[in-house]
Amino acid sequence: MIIIPGWLVAIATFPGVIVHEAAHMLFCRWRGVAVLDVCFFRVGNPAGYVVHEEAKDFNTSFLISVGPFFINSVLCLAICFPALWPIHVFKLSDPLSYVLLWLGVSIGAHAFPSTGDANGLWAHARVAARRMHPLAIASFPLVVLIYVAHALAFFWFDVLYGIGVGIGLPMLVIDRLL
């Protein structure tokens, strides 16, 4: 296993960090949660962050915490699918397609919420679950999956996810269509 410093991976996949933090900020704005500070990218740990006021309800907390997963995953697929078409179908070695594949995969690699997001979601879910909030109850396994995904990041799980969503899924679809 090749060990590459996290800061180097963050630099190589910086568009994913930017989109992830922009998605957090977008959900804060949509739900009326004040953003106190934002850093879209930096060389350091964390590579980006959004500091916001406390969410007023569980649904808002859920969207702010998990929203970037959906945004990054959808963008990864939306960017990679058309870029993969000329390479996989027509066997064209187009440099723009490879740039778009890198862009899409880097966005997909930063889809998973941070452990800080998972901690906040866990705290809000515990309170909301006492009131039998169905999404809060369903979010407990999701929080566990977030922690597992971060543990597996040492084994490049986040990058493999980006490759799977951005390249694997479109190839399956393209192969089925042809």
C-alpha positions in Angstrom: 0.0 0.0 0.0 1.3 3.4 -1.0 1.1 6.0 1.8 0.6 9.5 0.4 0.2 12.4 2.8 -3.3 13.8 3.2 -2.3 17.3 2.2 -1.0 15.9 -1.2 -4.2 14.1 -1.8 -6.2 17.3 -1.0 -4.1 19.3 -3.5 -4.6 16.6 -6.2 -8.4 16.6 -5.5 -9.0 20.2 -4.5 -12.1 20.6 -6.7 -13.8 18.0 -4.5 -13.0 19.9 -1.3 -14.3 23.1 -2.8 -17.6 21.5 -4.0 -18.0 19.7 -0.6 -17.7 23.0 1.3 -19.9 24.9 -1.1 -22.6 22.2 -0.7 -22.4 22.7 3.1 -22.8 26.4 2.7 -25.6 26.0 0.1 -27.7 23.8 2.5 -27.0 26.3 5.3 -28.3 29.1 3.2 -31.3 27.1 2.0 -32.3 26.3 5.5 -31.7 29.8 7.0 -28.6 28.8 9.0 -26.1 31.6 9.4 -22.6 30.9 8.0 -20.0 32.3 10.4 -16.8 31.4 8.6 -15.9 29.4 5.4 -12.7 28.2 3.9 -13.2 26.5 0.5 -9.7 25.1 0.3 -6.4 25.3 2.2 -3.3 23.1 2.5 -3.9 21.7 6.0 -6.2 19.7 8.1 -9.1 20.1 7.4 -8.6 21.1 3.8 -11.8 23.1 4.0 -14.6 23.9 6.4 -17.8 25.8 7.0 -18.6 27.1 10.5 -22.3 27.8 11.0 -24.7 28.4 13.8 -26.5 25.5 15.4 -29.2 24.0 13.3 -32.7 24.5 14.7 -34.1 21.1 13.9 -33.0 17.7 12.9 -34.0 17.9 9.2 -31.8 21.0 8.8 -28.9 19.3 10.6 -29.3 16.2 8.4 -29.3 18.2 5.2 -26.3 20.3 6.2 -24.3 17.2 7.3 -25.2 14.8 4.5 -26.1 17.2 1.7 -22.6 17.3 0.3 -22.7 13.5 -0.1 -25.6 13.8 -2.5 -24.3 17.0 -4.3 -20.8 15.6 -4.8 -22.0 12.2 -5.9 -24.4 13.6 -8.5 -21.9 16.0 -9.8 -19.3 13.3 -10.0 -21.6 11.2 -12.2 -22.9 14.2 -14.2 -19.3 15.3 -15.1 -17.8 11.8 -15.7 -20.6 10.2 -17.7 -20.3 12.5 -20.8 -16.5 12.6 -20.5 -16.3 8.8 -20.5 -18.5 8.4 -23.5 -15.9 9.4 -26.2 -13.1 7.4 -24.4 -15.1 4.2 -23.8 -17.4 4.1 -26.8 -15.4 5.8 -29.6 -11.9 5.0 -28.3 -10.9 8.6 -28.6 -8.1 9.8 -26.4 -9.4 13.3 -25.8 -7.4 15.3 -23.2 -10.5 17.3 -22.2 -12.3 14.0 -21.4 -9.4 13.0 -19.1 -9.5 16.4 -17.4 -13.2 16.1 -16.9 -12.8 12.5 -15.5 -10.2 13.9 -13.0 -12.6 16.7 -12.1 -15.5 14.3 -11.6 -13.6 11.7 -9.6 -12.0 14.3 -7.4 -15.5 15.7 -6.6 -16.7 12.2 -5.9 -13.8 11.4 -3.7 -14.9 14.2 -1.3 -18.5 13.1 -1.1 -18.4 11.6 2.4 -19.3 13.8 5.3 -16.5 14.5 7.8 -16.3 12.9 11.2 -17.2 16.4 12.6 -20.4 16.3 10.5 -21.0 12.7 11.7 -20.6 13.9 15.4 -23.0 16.7 14.9 -25.5 14.5 13.2 -25.2 11.9 15.9 -25.9 14.4 18.6 -29.0 15.8 16.8 -30.2 12.3 15.9 -30.1 11.2 19.5 -32.3 14.1 20.6 -34.7 13.7 17.7 -34.9 9.9 18.0 -36.4 10.3 21.5 -39.3 12.0 19.8 -39.5 9.0 17.3 -38.4 11.1 14.4 -38.1 8.5 11.6 -35.2 10.2 9.7 -33.3 10.5 13.0 -33.7 6.8 13.7 -32.7 5.9 10.2 -29.6 8.1 10.4 -27.9 6.1 13.1 -26.6 3.4 10.7 -25.7 6.3 8.3 -23.5 7.9 10.9 -21.8 4.5 11.5 -21.2 4.2 7.7 -19.6 7.7 7.7 -17.2 6.6 10.5 -16.4 3.3 8.6 -15.8 5.3 5.4 -13.3 7.5 7.2 -11.6 4.6 8.7 -11.3 3.0 5.2 -10.0 6.3 3.7 -6.5 5.0 4.8 -7.1 2.3 2.1 -8.3 4.9 -0.4 -12.0 4.1 0.0 -13.0 7.7 -0.7 -11.0 7.8 -4.0 -12.4 4.3 -4.9 -15.9 5.6 -4.3 -15.2 8.5 -6.7 -13.9 6.1 -9.3 -16.8 3.8 -8.8 -19.4 6.5 -9.1 -17.6 8.4 -11.8 -16.2 5.7 -14.0 -17.7 2.3 -12.9 -21.3 3.3 -12.9 -21.2 5.1 -16.3 -19.3 2.1 -17.8 -22.0 -0.3 -16.6 -24.7 2.0 -18.2 -22.8 2.5 -21.4 -22.1 -1.3 -21.7 -25.8 -2.0 -21.2 -26.8 0.5 -23.8 -24.5 -0.8 -26.5 
